[in-house]
Amino acid sequence: MVHHRRGLRRLLGDDDLAARIEDDHETAGLNSRRMAMIRYALKLTLTPAAMTVGDVNELRDVGFSDLDILHIVEVTAYYAYVNRIADGLGVPLEDWIED
């Protein structure tokens, strides 16, 4: 997770916000679009069989286009895929990555 934390901080350009998201994304002060995206990605990750068109419509309701939604799904699915491959093969975390 350390390398993901570094990436989040780099992309946000705000260490305080990244730390708040890591502590509790629900109380981090994110806008409605970011919250909808995170909730969608979490649900897709944790309970993929429970996804419905209503979940997609919630993203549309906060302004995501269908292409945006496709990208959210692709990134979420790719992350899950790559991590399961690495976990399944017992790939250790890189020791050179700093927090």
Backbone bond lengths (Angstrom), bond angles and torsions (degrees), N, CA, C in turn:
res aa  C-N    CA-C-N  psi(-1)  N-CA   C-N-CA  omega(-1)  CA-C   N-CA-C  phi
1 M - - - 1.450 - - 1.523 112.30 -
2 V 1.318 116.64 -22.27 1.458 119.81 -176.05 1.519 110.96 -58.68
3 H 1.342 117.27 -44.27 1.461 118.60 -178.10 1.528 111.39 -67.77
4 H 1.329 118.01 -29.05 1.465 120.40 176.34 1.526 110.34 -71.28
5 R 1.315 116.31 -37.57 1.460 121.12 177.59 1.530 109.94 -61.46
6 R 1.328 116.23 -44.82 1.468 119.67 179.17 1.522 110.59 -62.44
7 G 1.319 117.24 -41.34 1.457 120.72 179.00 1.517 112.18 -63.78
8 L 1.327 116.38 -41.20 1.466 120.48 178.62 1.526 110.27 -62.32
9 R 1.311 116.22 -45.41 1.469 119.70 179.58 1.520 111.27 -62.89
10 R 1.324 116.66 -39.65 1.466 120.15 179.07 1.527 111.01 -65.55
11 L 1.334 116.86 -44.36 1.465 120.34 -178.13 1.525 112.46 -68.36
12 L 1.326 116.31 -39.47 1.459 119.77 -179.19 1.525 112.28 -75.83
13 G 1.328 116.13 -32.19 1.450 119.45 -175.06 1.519 112.11 66.36
14 D 1.330 116.26 24.71 1.466 121.38 -176.40 1.529 108.17 -148.46
15 D 1.326 116.15 95.43 1.466 120.73 -177.44 1.518 112.46 -60.88
16 D 1.332 116.99 -36.86 1.463 120.52 -179.44 1.528 110.74 -64.51
17 L 1.323 116.89 -44.89 1.468 120.37 178.59 1.518 110.30 -63.85
18 A 1.316 117.39 -43.12 1.469 120.60 178.62 1.522 110.58 -59.10
19 A 1.318 117.35 -42.41 1.466 121.17 178.96 1.527 110.96 -65.27
20 R 1.332 116.83 -40.32 1.479 119.86 178.23 1.526 110.81 -64.74
21 I 1.330 117.26 -39.93 1.467 121.19 178.22 1.523 109.37 -63.58
22 E 1.306 116.28 -43.75 1.461 120.68 -179.72 1.530 111.09 -63.87
23 D 1.324 116.79 -39.86 1.465 120.84 179.47 1.525 111.42 -67.20
24 D 1.338 116.59 -49.15 1.470 121.04 -179.55 1.525 108.58 -168.68
25 H 1.308 115.91 100.45 1.465 119.70 -176.48 1.528 112.29 -60.32
26 E 1.329 117.32 -27.39 1.470 120.59 -178.48 1.528 112.06 -67.62
27 T 1.319 117.84 -27.56 1.469 120.68 -178.15 1.532 111.94 -114.43
28 A 1.317 116.60 16.33 1.468 120.78 -175.63 1.522 113.80 -79.07
29 G 1.317 117.51 -9.34 1.458 120.39 -179.22 1.512 114.13 84.93
30 L 1.328 116.26 28.70 1.467 121.03 179.43 1.520 110.52 -78.56
31 N 1.320 116.12 152.35 1.461 119.76 176.98 1.532 110.19 -74.38
32 S 1.324 115.99 170.67 1.465 121.06 -174.28 1.526 112.76 -62.65
33 R 1.319 117.66 -34.53 1.475 120.15 178.44 1.522 110.96 -64.76
34 R 1.339 116.27 -48.67 1.461 119.19 -179.07 1.526 111.02 -64.86
35 M 1.326 116.74 -39.63 1.468 119.05 178.98 1.526 110.68 -63.61
36 A 1.313 117.33 -43.18 1.466 120.57 179.25 1.526 110.29 -61.60
37 M 1.324 116.73 -42.00 1.459 121.07 -179.84 1.529 110.74 -64.25
38 I 1.324 117.06 -45.30 1.464 120.34 -179.79 1.522 110.67 -64.65
39 R 1.311 117.69 -44.97 1.470 120.48 179.62 1.524 110.97 -61.51
40 Y 1.321 116.34 -41.15 1.461 120.86 178.27 1.527 110.44 -62.20
41 A 1.332 116.62 -49.27 1.471 121.34 -178.63 1.532 110.97 -62.47
42 L 1.321 117.15 -39.80 1.467 119.96 177.74 1.518 111.56 -63.72
43 K 1.335 116.01 -45.10 1.465 119.01 179.76 1.532 110.48 -63.67
44 L 1.325 117.15 -43.20 1.463 120.48 178.99 1.524 111.04 -62.31
45 T 1.317 116.97 -35.64 1.461 121.84 179.96 1.519 111.96 -73.67
46 L 1.325 116.66 -46.26 1.467 121.16 -171.58 1.526 114.12 -87.63
47 T 1.334 117.14 -34.64 1.467 120.53 -177.22 1.533 110.21 -140.48
48 P 1.320 117.70 65.29 1.466 120.07 -174.34 1.529 113.89 -59.37
49 A 1.309 118.20 -32.76 1.465 120.03 -179.31 1.529 112.30 -69.73
50 A 1.321 117.34 -14.84 1.466 121.07 -179.26 1.529 112.83 -89.65
51 M 1.323 117.62 -1.74 1.467 120.50 -178.77 1.523 110.30 -67.54
52 T 1.331 115.42 142.13 1.464 121.38 178.60 1.528 109.33 -135.20
53 V 1.309 115.70 171.28 1.462 120.15 175.62 1.527 109.36 -63.05
54 G 1.314 117.81 -26.08 1.458 120.46 176.32 1.521 112.16 -60.59
55 D 1.324 116.91 -35.16 1.464 120.67 177.18 1.527 110.59 -64.79
56 V 1.310 116.47 -41.04 1.463 121.47 177.24 1.527 109.55 -65.10
57 N 1.321 116.74 -42.75 1.461 120.45 -179.50 1.533 112.08 -64.00
58 E 1.319 117.18 -32.29 1.469 119.55 176.26 1.523 110.72 -62.53
59 L 1.330 116.89 -37.18 1.469 119.42 176.14 1.527 110.90 -68.93
60 R 1.314 116.48 -40.82 1.465 119.61 177.08 1.526 110.66 -61.32
61 D 1.331 116.08 -39.56 1.465 121.22 -177.42 1.527 113.11 -62.09
62 V 1.327 117.61 -26.05 1.467 119.85 178.74 1.529 111.93 -100.48
63 G 1.339 116.24 11.30 1.456 120.23 170.29 1.513 117.68 104.24
64 F 1.333 118.26 6.09 1.457 118.97 177.24 1.524 109.51 -78.85
65 S 1.324 116.11 136.85 1.464 121.15 175.26 1.525 108.75 -80.60
66 D 1.317 115.77 168.69 1.463 119.15 177.06 1.530 111.10 -61.74
67 L 1.335 117.46 -35.95 1.462 120.14 176.94 1.529 110.46 -66.29
68 D 1.330 117.35 -41.20 1.469 120.74 175.47 1.524 110.36 -57.46
69 I 1.318 116.06 -45.05 1.470 121.15 -178.11 1.524 110.25 -64.16
70 L 1.319 116.40 -41.96 1.462 119.94 176.30 1.524 110.10 -57.82
71 H 1.318 117.43 -43.85 1.465 120.91 179.38 1.528 111.46 -64.41
72 I 1.315 117.55 -39.85 1.471 120.97 177.37 1.528 109.70 -61.04
73 V 1.319 116.60 -45.39 1.468 120.94 179.16 1.529 110.45 -64.25
74 E 1.318 117.32 -45.01 1.464 120.32 -178.85 1.528 112.05 -61.99
75 V 1.309 117.26 -45.45 1.468 120.16 -179.54 1.520 110.45 -65.56
76 T 1.321 117.06 -43.35 1.465 121.13 179.25 1.522 110.86 -62.11
77 A 1.319 116.64 -46.65 1.458 121.16 -178.81 1.534 111.30 -67.34
78 Y 1.317 116.71 -40.40 1.466 120.05 179.83 1.523 110.80 -64.51
79 Y 1.314 116.78 -43.34 1.463 121.41 177.93 1.530 109.98 -57.77
80 A 1.327 116.77 -47.57 1.467 120.80 179.14 1.523 110.73 -61.74
81 Y 1.318 117.09 -44.15 1.460 122.02 -179.18 1.527 111.34 -60.66
82 V 1.313 116.55 -52.44 1.462 121.02 -176.30 1.528 110.83 -62.99
83 N 1.315 116.59 -42.04 1.461 119.01 179.92 1.520 112.01 -67.46
84 R 1.313 118.47 -34.84 1.464 120.14 177.94 1.528 110.84 -70.64
85 I 1.318 116.84 -35.68 1.465 119.90 174.62 1.523 109.59 -62.22
86 A 1.326 116.68 -49.79 1.468 120.81 -178.96 1.525 110.95 -62.61
87 D 1.327 117.06 -44.87 1.470 120.39 178.86 1.523 111.01 -63.93
88 G 1.321 115.97 -42.46 1.461 120.71 -178.79 1.511 113.51 -64.66
89 L 1.318 116.66 -28.28 1.457 121.02 178.93 1.523 112.69 -95.73
90 G 1.333 115.96 -0.26 1.457 119.85 179.32 1.511 113.64 69.71
91 V 1.325 116.93 28.94 1.457 120.60 -179.91 1.531 108.68 -67.71
92 P 1.336 116.94 123.10 1.468 119.37 180.00 1.532 111.17 -76.83
93 L 1.318 115.83 156.09 1.458 120.01 174.42 1.522 109.11 -66.17
94 E 1.289 115.96 148.70 1.456 121.08 178.86 1.518 109.07 -70.67
95 D 1.321 116.83 129.65 1.458 119.45 -178.32 1.527 112.79 -82.36
96 W 1.319 117.37 -7.46 1.459 120.39 -179.78 1.515 112.46 -86.79
97 I 1.318 117.91 -9.99 1.464 120.66 -178.27 1.518 109.53 -80.45
98 E 1.307 115.13 123.77 1.460 120.27 179.55 1.509 109.83 -92.36
99 D 1.321 116.15 156.54 1.459 122.62 175.97 1.515 110.42 -72.26
